[in-house]
Amino acid sequence: MAKQISVGVVGLDHWYTAFGVVRAAAQGPGTSLAAVADKSRRRLAAVTKETKPGYTTSDFRKVIADPDVDLICCLVNTRDSVALTRAALRAGKHVACVKPMAMNLRQADALIELAERQGCVLWSFDQLGRAGASKELKSLLKRGAIGQPLSFYQVMESGLPRSWPNSTSPGWWIDEKLVPFGAWADHAIYTIDMLRALFDADVEAVHGEIANRRYPRLKVEDWGAAVLRLSNGVVAVLEDTWTADSYSPHWTKIVGTKGAVHMEPAAFKEPVVVATPKGVKALPAPARRGGPLGPVLKLINAGAAKPSPARESRTNLAIALAVYKSAKTGKYVRPDEMR
């Protein structure tokens, strides 16, 4: 029987995820919301308006040291998350950390080694990407419903991130001191995770191009596109940007020798549509249990600690960083050569 897991949320910088995490932890089942910490009392009041945590505080270390907290959800910026994640692991806590999990692979490796040594689960929210690789969709592809998969296309055009709902400031997402990259990997890191899970394949080589096409003064890119070669022969093309205005298209397509899979929630009533010579058929998405905390709660209840599930996020980060290296060199880069 799964035990009740007490959740402490540390930081609200990544509020897009934090709102869902606080709600999921408070509503359960299987969880309780012990504490929420942030430096801003205004943000604390806003995020806990509809939930009742055990307490709120501006002291991150108080939540990390709380003996009644089992899981720390660290949702500050990436730079600060590294130190707080390290402190939480040393305190014997399981940790779900912001994506990307670190500024570089050296930091990621150190956190993974610490988690494995402590026997704690370390997991990053970029792995929510594999929720798109549902059992139904994987089964459909393995059965050859669209023949041999050949290509994967994904486009995510959005505007600049917001530091808080209704804010006009992009906040930490555009500060190269607080996050290792801009628009492309901000969203593409989820798709990388989905790709690897969907095809059970490795990304063998990447080629990328990044630019500032709308906001030339940003220190990070607002546009990026990349080609990823997978070990199963599929070639993926991912375009992710912050250049959109009021319209933010988001679609995914998988093309095979006998048909295609379309995923475009804004255009279809069902999230997944399969088109073959036999016609067009919808593939309803399964209910997502546990919201954004579902995957990490499952890992904690299973007692998984070694090898750390964060090794998947480390691989996602290596692939993303390889794209940026390729954009600088103009050459294909193998992610497994990244250090």
KALIN-V228235 format. One record per residue. SS is DSSP state (@ for helix, = for strand, . for the rest). Layout:
[[SS] [SS]]
This chain:
[[.] [.] [.] [.] [=] [=] [=] [=] [=] [=] [.] [.] [.] [.] [@] [@] [@] [@] [@] [@] [@] [@] [@] [@] [@] [@] [@] [.] [.] [.] [=] [=] [=] [=] [=] [=] [=] [.] [.] [.] [@] [@] [@] [@] [@] [@] [@] [.] [.] [.] [.] [.] [.] [.] [=] [=] [=] [.] [.] [@] [@] [@] [@] [@] [@] [.] [.] [.] [.] [.] [=] [=] [=] [=] [.] [.] [.] [@] [@] [@] [@] [@] [@] [@] [@] [@] [@] [@] [@] [@] [.] [.] [.] [=] [=] [=] [=] [.] [.] [.] [.] [.] [.] [.] [@] [@] [@] [@] [@] [@] [@] [@] [@] [@] [@] [@] [@] [@] [.] [.] [.] [=] [=] [=] [@] [@] [@] [@] [@] [@] [@] [@] [.] [.] [@] [@] [@] [@] [@] [@] [@] [@] [.] [.] [.] [.] [.] [.] [=] [=] [=] [=] [=] [=] [=] [=] [=] [.] [.] [.] [.] [.] [.] [.] [.] [.] [.] [.] [.] [.] [@] [@] [@] [@] [.] [.] [.] [.] [.] [.] [.] [.] [@] [@] [@] [@] [@] [@] [@] [@] [@] [@] [@] [@] [@] [@] [@] [@] [@] [.] [.] [.] [=] [=] [=] [=] [=] [=] [=] [=] [=] [.] [.] [.] [.] [.] [.] [.] [.] [.] [.] [.] [=] [=] [=] [=] [=] [=] [=] [=] [.] [.] [.] [.] [=] [=] [=] [=] [=] [=] [=] [.] [.] [.] [.] [.] [.] [.] [.] [=] [=] [=] [=] [=] [=] [=] [.] [.] [=] [=] [=] [=] [=] [.] [.] [.] [.] [.] [.] [.] [.] [.] [=] [=] [=] [=] [.] [.] [=] [=] [=] [=] [.] [.] [.] [.] [.] [.] [.] [.] [@] [@] [@] [@] [@] [@] [@] [@] [@] [@] [@] [@] [.] [.] [.] [.] [.] [.] [.] [@] [@] [@] [@] [@] [@] [@] [@] [@] [@] [@] [@] [@] [@] [@] [@] [@] [@] [@] [@] [.] [.] [.] [=] [.] [@] [@] [@] [.] [.]]
